[in-house]
Amino acid sequence: MSDIETISKHDSKSIELEIVSPVNDNSTSPANNFNGTNVRDGMNGFHGPYRLYKRRFLGLFGMVVLNIVGGLSWPWFGPIANDMVSDFGITLDQVSWLGTIEACLYLPTALSIPYLYNRFGLRRCCDFGAAALVISAWIRYAGTVKSLSTNSSYALLMLGQCFAAIAQPIYQVLGPKYSENWFNLKGRTTATMIVAIANPVGSAIGQLLSPLVGGTRQSILVLGIISTAVVPFIFLVHSQPLTPPTYAASNPSASFSHLARDVIFGGQSHGAKMSRRQRFDFMVIAWIFGILVAATNTFSILTSQIMQPVGYSDDISGLMGACLLLTGLVAAIITAPLFDRVFTKHLAVSAKVLLPILGGGWLSLIWAVKPHNTGGLFVIMTILGVTSVTMLPVGLELASDLTRNAEGSSAILWFMGNLFNIVFVLVEDALRAPANADPPLNMRRGLIFNGVFVLASVLLIWLIKGEQVRKTLDEEKVAEGGGGGVVRGA
């Protein structure tokens, strides 16, 4: 706990002197440093000079590794589904529910994370996530004991997946908040991008790794070892630095309930009322973000079921999914620094250009998924990857700029993505053609639903203004600092 000594009082405000440690892991609001002592204007926040610390990269690396491992368990059982049926005596539907339960429990967990952050801080939340990973791993492995009955084994597997559902959203939702706490305007979007894409990378690794490490029981053991080995990486992550990198990082966010009331009813949110335009823009961004995350995840889940009926092998289907992800990663790595340093105030404009292209790509699959069109499909996968993954950090950062609440807006966006993901999977599965169709069990009606819904949704982007309020405030406070700017520290 910091020792606080009031050194002066004025009629309308007070200035407080705080003596703090270099890194504060438990406080929910950043400590602020000025001329060697930590001075904060209790009413208007910290005004500089701001400071960057090299240790921010270690924390970013820790967040990435934890996020990758958090994404392993959701798709882990899909590639070994048939072996799970034969080894454990369960059905394919029961295997599917090992992944579906994570998506379902993700929803309430995501909405609880802003409260946990305000109550315990970023580092403690990461501790909770790491503990959940370890518990989930070894409860799952306990379910592999051969002397257990089928129902007992399945119950332990399911319970383990429930704990994994706690860990995964923690690192996804808190990614933008870590970026805000540790990075300035020239690196914040890039940091958000790196953390955001770590989870889908983990999912892809999980799909590739689970069938390669032996039988089902050995595969579950390997997942447990990985989940345990990653725990020390939490020691790289700290809540906030001694001196904030920006004005936004010096101000604790409003509670999630305040944010929700502000977005829905236009109430006062921690002294920063959102205008009607900002509320509308945020709702549109949350809708589009949810639809695009759902479309991408659903396609990843159903890729083989979409492609096999028209003559493509599992290997080709897998390569198409890999093409979407890898091209997206390359594009995001290239574009995120540009959004930080060149197109800093043009996130909305960039979205208005790229999202219609993305919507057209999803719509084109209605006609492109046909026999002997491998080249055309790979071109479309490239377009989808480049546009969709590029827009991931843009959506998260734009929402944070509008709400001035990084963890709250991120929780809402990821909640929407997983909610729509459940809906899309159920709807497209229900739209599957019957066995007597031509070709049998084709997914054309599901592709029509997906393409039309995505295109209609992304066109809403033209209705937003996309005012980057948080970024504008940060720039103004740097200018007010009288040339203090940003100081680089250890």
N, C-alpha and C positions, 0 to 999 in steps of 0.2 A: 504494500500500500504506500502511496506517495504522502509525504508530509507537506501540508499546505499552510502557508503563513500569509495572512492578508497584510500587505504592506501599505496600502493606501485605499481610501474610499473617496468617491466623488458623488455628486448629487444623483446622477442617473446610472452609474455603473461602478464596478469595482475591478481592480486589477489584482491578480493573484500570482504569487510566486510559488512554483512547484519544484520540489527537489525530487528527481526521479532517477531510476536506473536507465542505462542506455537503451534497453529494450524492455518494453512493458507488455507482458503476455496476458495479464489478467484484466487490465483496465479496458473499459468499453469505449473510451474516448482517447484520442491520441494526446500524448504529452507534447508540449510545444517549447521550443528553445529559441531564445533571442539573446544575442551577444553574450553567450556563455551561460546564461541562466534561463530557466524555463519560464517564460512569461506569457500568459494568455489573457487576452481581453475577454472576460467572461460573457460579454454580451455579443460581440461581433466576431469572435474566433481569432485565429492566429493570422497575422498579416505579413510574416516574413522576417528575415530572409529564410526561404525554404531550403531544404537540404535533401540530397540523395545519398543513400548508403549502398556500398557495394554488396552488403549482405542480402540485399533484396533479391539478387539473382539466385542465391542459395535457397531462399525461401520459395522462390518461383519454381526451382527445380524440385523441391520437396512437394509442392502442390501438384506438379505435373505427374510425378511418380505415383503419388497417392491416388490421383484421379484416374490414371491408367489402370492401376490394380482395382480400383473401385468399379471400373467398367468391365472387368473380366467375367464376373459371375453370371451376369444377366444372360448372355448368349452361350455360356459354357456348355450347356447340356444339349443344345440343338444339334450339333454335328454328331453327337454320340447317342442320339435318341433311341435308335433301334437296339443298340447294345444295352442301354439302360433298361429297355423293356425285357430283354432276355436275361439280364443279370439280376434284376431286382423284382421281376414279376409284376411290373406296373404297366399301365397302358400309355400309348402315345399322348393322349390327352393329359394324363398326369405329368408326363415329362414336360409338355408345353406349359403347364401351370407353374413349373419351377421357374420359368422366366416371366410369366405373366404376373405372378404374385409380386415380383419386384416392381413392375410398372404400376401396379395398384397401390402398393404401400409407399411408393415414391411420392404420391400426391400429398397425403397429409404430412409426410416428413418434410417435404420442400417448404410447405407453408409454415412449419414450426421453426425453421432454421433462423429467420430474422429475429425471432424472440430469443432463441438460444444465443445468438451472437450478441444481442444487446445485454443479455444477462451474464454471459460467461466470457465473451471475447472470442476472437478468431482462433487463437491457439487452442483453447479448451475445446472448441467445437471440432478441431482437427483431431484432438485426443479422443473425443467420443467416437469419431469416425474410424480411427485406427483400432480402437477397442472393439467396435462392432465388426470390423473385418476379421480380427482374430477369433472372436467368438463364433462368427458365422462359419469360418473355415473348419473349426474342429468339431462343431456340432454336426456339420455335414459329414465329416469323416467318421464320426461316431455312428452315423447311419449306414456305414459300409460293413459293419460287423456282420458276418455271415450267419451267426446264430440268431439274429433278430428276425422277427416276422416281417412279412412284406409291409404291413401297415405301419409297424414301428419304424422300419427303415425309411419309409416315405415321409412319415411325420418328422423325423429328424432332418431329412433333406430339406423339407419345406421350412422348418424352423430356422435352419441355417440360412436359407435364402431370405427369410424375413429380416434377419440381422444385416445381411448384405444390403438390403433395401434402405437401411438407415445410413450406411456409409456412403453409398454412391451419390446421393443428392448433396451431401455436405460439401464435398469438394467442387461440385459443379456450381452450386448456388453461390458459394463464397469466393469464387474466382474473381469476379469484378470488384468485390470489396477488397481483396488482397491487392489488386492492381491500384485501386484508389488510395489505399493506405501507404503504399511503398513507391509508386511510380509517378512521375510528373507528366505533363501534357505531351512530351515527346516520346513516351514509352508506354502509356497507359493502355492504349488500344492493342498494341502488340502483346503486352502481358496478358490481357484478357483473352486474346486469340489463342495464345499458347496453352493456357489452362483449359479453355473451352474445347479445343480439338483433342485434348488428351483423352477424354472419356470415349469418344468414338474410336480412337486408336486402340484403347484398351479392349473395346468390344471386338474389334477386328482381330486383335491378337488372341483373344479368348476363343473365337471361332476357329482360328488356325491351329492353336496349340492343343485344345482339348482332345482331338482324335490322334495326336502324334505321340503322346507320352505313355502309351500302353493301354491296358484295359480300363474299364470304368472306375474301379476302385483306386487304381493307381493314378488315374486322371484327377479324381477328387483329392487325393493326397497331395499331388503336385500343386493344385490350387490352394490347398491349405498352407503348404510351405511358402509359396509366393506371398500369400496374404500376411503371413507372420513375418517374413523377412523384410517386408516394406515398412514395418513399424518404426524403426530408428529414423526414418526420413522425417517424422514429425518434429524432430529436434532442430531441423533446419528452418522451420516455419515459426515466425513470431508475429504477434498481433499487430504492432505498429512500431515505427522508429521513434527515437527521442524527439526529433524535429520533423514535422510533416513535410512532404514534398510539394503539396499544394494546399490552397485554402480549403478545398472540399475535404481533404484528409484530416483537417483540424476540427471539423464539426461532426459530432456524433449524429447518426441518422435518427430520424423519427422512428417511433415504434411502428410495427407492421400494421397495427389497428389504425393508427393515425393515417398511414399511407393509404390504406384501403378506403377509409372515409373520405380522404381527400380526392382519390381517384373517382369514387362513385358519386359522392355528394358535393364535392367541391369545398369541403371543410378545411379548416386551418391545419396544416401539417408541420408542426415543430417550427412555427414562425415563418414558414415558406409556403405560401398558398399557391397551388397550381392553378393557372388560368384555365378557362373552359377549353381553349385551343390546346393547351398542353395535355389536359385530361383526355381529350378526343384523340390526339396523336398517340398517346401512350396506349390507349385501348386498341387502336388500329395496329400498332406495332406488336402488341401482345398477341392479337389474333393471327397476324401473318406469321410471326415467329412460331407459334404453336402449330399452325398448319404445315409450315415447311419442315419443322423437326419431325412431325408425324409422317409426312410424305416420304422423307428420306429413310427414317427408321423402318417404316412399313415395307418399303421396297427392299431394304436390306434383309428383313425377315422373310419376305415372300419371293425373293429373287428366283430361286430354283423352281418354285411353283408357278411363277409367271413364264419362265423361259422353257422349261422342260416340255410342256404340251406342244410347243411349236418347233421342237427338234433340237434344242441346245442342251449340251451335256452339263453335268454338275461343275466340271472344270471351267467351261466357258462362262457359266453363270457366276461362278466365284470370281473369275477374272474381271467380269463386268462390275461387280460390286467393289473389287479392289481398285479398279480404274477410277470409279467415282470418288472414292476416298483419297487415293494418292494424288490425283490431279487437284483435288480440293485443298489438300495440305500444301502442295507447292504454291498454289495461287494465294492461299491465306498468308503463307510466310512472306510472299513478295508484296502483297497489298497492304498488310497491317502496318508496316512502317510508313507506307505512303499516307495512310489515313492519319498517322500520328504527326507527320512532318510536312506534308504537302496539301492534302485535302482535309485539313483539320476541322474546318467548319462546313464541310460538304458531305457529311454522312448521309443526310436525307436525299441529296441530289444523286449520290452514288447508288442508293437503294432504288430510286426512281428509274435509273438507267438499267440496272442489272436484274431487278426482280421480274419485269415483263419478259426478259429473255429466259429467265429461269422457269417462269410459268409456261412459256411456249415449249420449252424442252420437255416438261412433264406431259403436256398435252400431246406432243408428237409421238410419245410412246404408244398411243392408241393405234397408230398406223405402222410404227416402226417394228413392233414386236410381231415378227412374221418369219417364216423360214428363209434361210439364206440371206440374212441381212446383218451379218456379224459386224462388218465395217461400219455401217450406219449406226448400229447400236452403241458401238464404242465411241463414236463421235458424240452421240447424245449423252453418254455417260460422262464424257469429258466436260461438256457444256454444263451439265447438272452439277458436277463436282466443283468446277471453277466458280460458278455463281453462288451455289448454296453455302459452301463452307466459307467463302469470302464474306457472305452476309451474316454469318454467325456472330463474330465480334462486333460488327456494325450494329446489329439489333440490340445486343446487350449494352453497348456503350451509349447508344442513342436513348435507350430506356432509362439508363442511369442519369444521363444529362437532363432528361425531362423531369424526372421525379426527385433528383438530388438524394436518392436513396438507393445505393448500389445493391445491397443485399436484398432489400424488399422487392425491387423491380426484377432482379434476377430470379428470385423465388417464384414470382408470378409467371415470368416467361417460361421457365422450365416446367412449372406446373402445367401450363397450357400445352406445352409440347408433349408431355407424357399423357395428359388427358386425351388429346386428339389422337395420339399414337394408339391407345387402346381402342378408340372408336374406329379408326381407320382399319386396323387389323380385323376387327370383328365384322365390319361392313364389307370389306373386300373379300374376306373369307366366305361370307354369306352370298356374295355375288358370283362366286365361282360357278362355271358352267357345269351341267350334269355330265355323267360318264358317257351318255349317248350323243353328246354334242360333237361338233366338228371344228377343231380337234377336241378330243375329250378333256374335260376338266380345265379348259382354258380360262384365263383370267381377263378376258377382254372387257367385260362389264366393270370389273374392278379398276382397270386402267382408265376407263371412261370416267368413273366416279372420281378417281384420283386426279386426273388431268384437268377436268372441268372445275373441280372444287379448288384446286391450287391456283389455276389461272384467274378465276373470279376473285379469289382472295388477294392475290398479289397486286391486282390492279387498284386495290384500295390505297396503295401506297401513294398514289397521285393526289389523294385528298389531304395528306398531312403537310404541315409546315416544317416540322422537325427542328424546332428551336433548341439549340444546345445550351441550355441555361447554366448548367454546372460548369461547362468549359468556359463560358463567357465570364462567369464570376471568378473563376481561377485566374483568367488572364487579367481581369481588372485588378485583383488583389496583388498580382505580381507587379503590375504597373504602379500601384500605390506604394509599393515597398521602397520607392526611392532609389531604385537601382540595386536593391539587395539581391534580387534574382534568386537563383538556385545555387547553393553551395554543395559541393560533392564531398562526402565523408567516407570513412572506412566502413 
